[in-house]
């Protein structure tokens, strides 16, 4: 089995999202900037991978996941300023 750059990008994205999910379940107090940044980065890596190895249902899922993470990240960053 050989892995191309798209496969490695997808694996990196999956790891980032799993780390974010694990973090959300073990943290005593959730840092929403970190949580959403991990999810946004993971989603971006997976979208990059899916642009080469396309799967419509997963692409739509990752786009929605990334939009939600971006919204959460912006909200968390605005909350820090207040």
PyMOL commands that set and color helices and strands:
alter all, ss='L'
color gray80, all
select helices_A, chain A and resi 5-26+32-52+56-81
alter helices_A, ss='H'
color red, helices_A
deselect
rebuild
show_as cartoon
